């Protein structure tokens, strides 16, 4: 009886292993990489159009990135989770050195955890930032639309301004909405080209369910519209600064 009981107890275990292995293979096949004609690979893709920038960054070397301003559009804990995501996306552009102003430092220095580009700035704000960080410019990012449920949506407004108060180098104002097929394709494509690593599965649909991952795509698309690093004098047809002043 002991031998019979021992054999009976092992057969279900082997069967369970076989079933589990088969199910695992099925799941992996079903979640394989997208087909060559998948919209995440071939598009159409979304290109933000509502932005304006100078021909180049004009020699900006160090920029202070302020905390993401959610205002009344997004919960404080959500925009706080966006801060490192946007900082990483901006860093990958390799346009200039980035100094991140934390929410704690912003509160300590300016009595607010975030500052919007559309609101009145604290007195001597630009001079204080310039003196504290030896920076050339400051970058504001505001959330203007936020939908945390499917289809996700994130509106972003940004402004890159010199700390001497003389120039607005770049502005951006657009909405990324996952109910637009081109936006959904672009968000998934962003995951395919940057976040998959060696995972043998298509994880790109998850970006359309996670506000933070979707924000990572939107931040990358927005910062990609920043002006190039080249100096104005190197641009064909550009007017030298000295000549512009004489005019």
C-alpha positions as CSV (number, residue, x, y, z in Angstrom):
1,X,0.0,0.0,0.0
2,X,2.8,2.4,0.7
3,X,4.4,1.8,-2.7
4,X,1.0,2.3,-4.4
5,X,0.3,5.4,-2.5
6,X,3.8,6.8,-3.3
7,X,3.3,6.2,-7.1
8,X,-0.2,7.8,-7.1
9,X,1.1,10.9,-5.3
10,X,3.9,11.4,-7.9
11,X,1.7,11.1,-11.0
12,X,-0.4,14.3,-10.4
13,X,2.7,16.3,-9.7
14,X,4.3,15.3,-13.0
15,X,1.0,16.1,-14.7
16,X,0.9,19.5,-13.1
17,X,4.5,20.2,-14.2
18,X,3.6,19.2,-17.8
19,X,0.5,21.4,-17.8
20,X,2.3,24.3,-16.3
21,X,5.2,24.0,-18.8
22,X,2.7,23.9,-21.7
23,X,0.8,26.9,-20.3
24,X,4.0,28.9,-19.9
25,X,5.0,28.2,-23.5
26,X,1.6,29.2,-24.7
27,X,1.8,32.5,-22.8
28,X,5.3,33.3,-24.1
29,X,4.2,32.6,-27.6
30,X,1.1,34.7,-27.2
31,X,3.1,37.5,-25.8
32,X,6.0,37.4,-28.3
33,X,7.5,40.4,-30.0
34,X,5.1,42.4,-32.2
35,X,4.8,41.4,-35.9
36,X,6.7,43.4,-38.5
37,X,3.4,45.1,-39.6
38,X,2.4,45.9,-36.0
39,X,1.4,49.7,-35.8
40,X,3.9,49.9,-32.9
41,X,6.6,49.2,-35.4
42,X,5.4,50.8,-38.6
43,X,3.1,53.6,-37.4
44,X,1.5,56.0,-38.1
45,X,3.2,57.8,-35.3
46,X,2.4,61.1,-33.5
47,X,4.6,64.1,-33.9
48,X,4.0,67.0,-31.6
49,X,3.5,70.2,-33.6
50,X,2.6,72.9,-31.1
51,X,6.1,74.1,-30.1
52,X,8.5,76.9,-31.0
53,X,12.2,77.2,-30.4
54,X,15.2,79.3,-31.4
55,X,17.5,77.9,-34.1
56,X,19.8,76.6,-31.4
57,X,20.2,76.6,-27.7
58,X,22.6,79.4,-28.1
59,X,25.4,78.2,-25.8
60,X,23.2,77.2,-22.8
61,X,25.3,74.9,-20.7
62,X,23.5,74.4,-17.4
63,X,19.7,74.3,-17.0
64,X,17.7,74.0,-13.8
65,X,14.7,71.7,-14.1
66,X,11.9,72.7,-11.8
67,X,9.5,70.2,-10.2
68,X,6.6,69.2,-12.5
69,X,3.7,71.5,-11.8
70,X,0.4,69.6,-11.6
71,X,-1.8,72.5,-10.4
72,X,-5.4,71.4,-10.1
73,X,-5.0,68.9,-13.0
74,X,-3.1,66.0,-11.3
75,X,-2.8,64.8,-7.7
76,X,0.4,65.9,-5.9
77,X,1.6,62.4,-5.4
78,X,1.2,61.7,-9.2
79,X,3.2,64.7,-10.3
80,X,5.8,64.0,-7.7
81,X,6.3,60.5,-9.3
82,X,6.7,62.3,-12.6
83,X,9.7,64.3,-11.5
84,X,12.4,61.5,-11.9
85,X,10.8,60.3,-15.1
86,X,11.0,63.8,-16.7
87,X,14.5,64.3,-15.4
88,X,15.7,61.0,-16.9
89,X,14.0,61.8,-20.3
90,X,15.6,65.2,-20.4
91,X,19.0,63.8,-19.5
92,X,18.8,61.3,-22.4
93,X,18.6,64.3,-24.8
94,X,22.1,65.3,-23.8
95,X,21.4,68.9,-24.7
96,X,23.0,70.5,-21.6
97,X,23.9,69.8,-18.0
98,X,20.8,69.4,-15.8
99,X,20.3,70.5,-12.2
100,X,17.1,69.2,-10.7
101,X,15.4,71.4,-8.1
102,X,13.7,69.1,-5.6
103,X,10.3,69.8,-4.2
104,X,11.8,70.2,-0.8
105,X,14.3,72.8,-1.9
106,X,11.6,74.6,-3.9
107,X,9.5,74.8,-0.8
108,X,12.4,75.9,1.4
109,X,13.5,78.6,-1.1
110,X,10.3,79.8,-2.6
111,X,7.5,78.7,-0.2
112,X,5.9,76.4,-2.8
113,X,6.5,72.8,-3.8
114,X,6.0,73.6,-7.5
115,X,6.0,76.7,-9.7
116,X,4.0,77.0,-12.9
117,X,5.1,78.9,-16.0
118,X,1.7,80.5,-16.2
119,X,1.7,81.9,-12.6
120,X,3.4,84.9,-11.0
121,X,6.9,83.9,-9.9
122,X,8.4,84.7,-6.5
123,X,10.3,87.9,-6.2
124,X,13.9,87.6,-7.4
125,X,13.2,84.1,-8.5
126,X,15.5,84.2,-11.6
127,X,18.3,85.9,-9.8
128,X,18.1,83.5,-6.9
129,X,18.2,80.4,-9.2
130,X,21.1,81.9,-11.2
131,X,23.1,82.7,-8.0
132,X,22.4,79.4,-6.3
133,X,23.2,77.1,-9.2
134,X,25.4,79.1,-11.6
135,X,22.9,78.1,-14.3
136,X,22.1,79.7,-17.7
137,X,18.4,78.9,-17.9
138,X,15.4,77.4,-16.1
139,X,12.9,74.8,-17.5
140,X,9.3,74.9,-16.4
141,X,7.0,71.9,-17.1
142,X,3.2,72.1,-16.4
143,X,0.5,69.5,-16.6
144,X,-2.5,70.9,-18.4
145,X,-4.5,67.7,-19.0
146,X,-4.5,64.5,-17.0
147,X,-6.5,61.3,-17.3
148,X,-5.4,58.4,-15.2
149,X,-7.8,55.8,-16.7
150,X,-7.9,54.3,-20.1
151,X,-7.5,55.9,-22.6
152,X,-4.7,57.8,-20.8
153,X,-4.2,61.4,-21.6
154,X,-1.5,63.9,-20.6
155,X,-1.2,67.5,-21.6
156,X,2.1,69.3,-21.2
157,X,3.2,72.9,-21.3
158,X,6.9,73.7,-21.0
159,X,9.1,76.8,-21.2
160,X,12.9,77.2,-21.3
161,X,13.9,80.7,-20.3
162,X,17.3,82.3,-19.7
163,X,18.0,83.4,-16.2
164,X,19.0,86.8,-17.3
165,X,15.4,87.3,-18.4
166,X,16.2,88.2,-22.0
167,X,15.1,85.1,-24.0
168,X,12.4,82.4,-24.2
169,X,14.5,79.8,-25.9
170,X,11.8,77.1,-26.3
171,X,8.1,76.6,-25.6
172,X,5.8,73.6,-25.9
173,X,2.1,73.1,-25.4
174,X,0.5,69.8,-26.6
175,X,-1.7,66.9,-25.5
176,X,-0.8,63.2,-25.7
177,X,-4.0,61.2,-25.7
178,X,-4.0,57.4,-26.0
179,X,-7.4,57.4,-27.8
180,X,-5.5,58.8,-30.8
181,X,-4.1,55.8,-32.7
182,X,-0.9,57.6,-33.6
183,X,-0.2,58.5,-30.0
184,X,-0.9,54.9,-28.9
185,X,1.5,53.6,-31.6
186,X,4.2,56.1,-30.6
187,X,3.9,55.2,-26.9
188,X,4.2,51.5,-27.6
189,X,7.1,52.2,-30.1
190,X,8.9,54.1,-27.3
191,X,8.8,51.0,-25.1
192,X,9.9,48.7,-27.9
193,X,13.0,50.8,-28.7
194,X,14.0,51.8,-25.2
195,X,12.5,49.7,-22.4
196,X,12.2,46.0,-23.5
197,X,15.7,44.9,-22.8
198,X,16.0,41.1,-23.1
199,X,12.4,40.3,-22.0
200,X,11.1,37.8,-24.6
201,X,7.6,39.3,-24.6
202,X,5.7,42.3,-25.9
203,X,5.3,44.5,-22.9
204,X,4.5,47.7,-24.9
205,X,0.7,47.6,-24.3
206,X,1.4,48.2,-20.6
207,X,2.4,51.8,-21.4
208,X,-1.2,52.5,-22.3
209,X,-2.3,51.4,-18.8
210,X,0.4,53.1,-16.6
211,X,0.3,56.9,-16.2
212,X,3.9,57.0,-15.1
213,X,5.1,54.9,-18.1
214,X,2.9,57.0,-20.4
215,X,4.4,60.1,-19.0
216,X,7.9,58.8,-19.8
217,X,6.9,58.5,-23.4
218,X,5.3,62.0,-23.5
219,X,8.3,63.6,-21.8
220,X,10.7,62.0,-24.3
221,X,8.6,63.2,-27.2
222,X,8.3,66.7,-25.8
223,X,12.0,67.1,-25.0
224,X,12.9,65.8,-28.5
225,X,11.6,69.1,-29.9
226,X,14.2,71.2,-28.0
227,X,16.5,73.2,-30.2
228,X,19.8,71.7,-31.2
229,X,23.0,72.4,-29.4
230,X,24.8,74.1,-32.4
231,X,25.7,77.7,-32.0
232,X,23.8,80.3,-34.1
233,X,27.0,81.2,-36.0
234,X,27.2,77.7,-37.3
235,X,23.7,77.8,-38.8
236,X,23.7,78.7,-42.5
237,X,22.2,82.1,-43.0
238,X,22.1,83.0,-39.3
239,X,22.8,86.6,-38.3
240,X,25.8,87.0,-35.9
241,X,24.8,88.5,-32.6
242,X,27.1,91.4,-33.1
243,X,25.5,92.3,-36.4
244,X,22.0,91.8,-35.0
245,X,22.8,94.4,-32.2
246,X,24.0,97.0,-34.8
247,X,20.7,96.7,-36.6
